[in-house]
Amino acid sequence: MTAMHSFLAAAVLGLDDCSSVASGGGGDRGAGDTIADGSTFPMVPGQSVTLADQGVLRYERLVNDSRCMPDVQCVWAGDAELAFTWRAADGTAKAFSLHTGKSLQTGKVARTQALGERTLVLVSVARGPAPDATLRIEP
């Protein structure tokens, strides 16, 4: 193998290590993806990220989406509910949901969730059966 081929092979293999949450990469992401406080970041169903306190957040799935379709006039805007699991650094786990609109159960908008000393905020949700979610972590 020539020096040029060796360099190209090393460069291509090195690109594998350059992925980040900010790039919108999907899949089940491991502890290598740490989200800094104050960051806005995308997630896809099945993806996990680690927060600054070493807790792990996992976006489980879309539970329900009753949002009004684009270009349709609706009486109620609807709600999308996303399921998450939070595993604190001490190993305790908590399942919770975030909503884009009013929860049908509580009648309240639940766009935020306390995760230890941080707050998770649902910024936006794409459309579809397994939508991307944009989240923000606040200290």
Secondary structure by P-SEA (a helix, b strand, c coil): ccaaaaaaaaaaaaaaacccccccccccccccccccccccccccccbbbbccccbbbbbcccccccccccccccccccbbbbbbbbbccccbbbbbcccccccccccccccccccccbbbbbcccccccbbbbbbbbcc
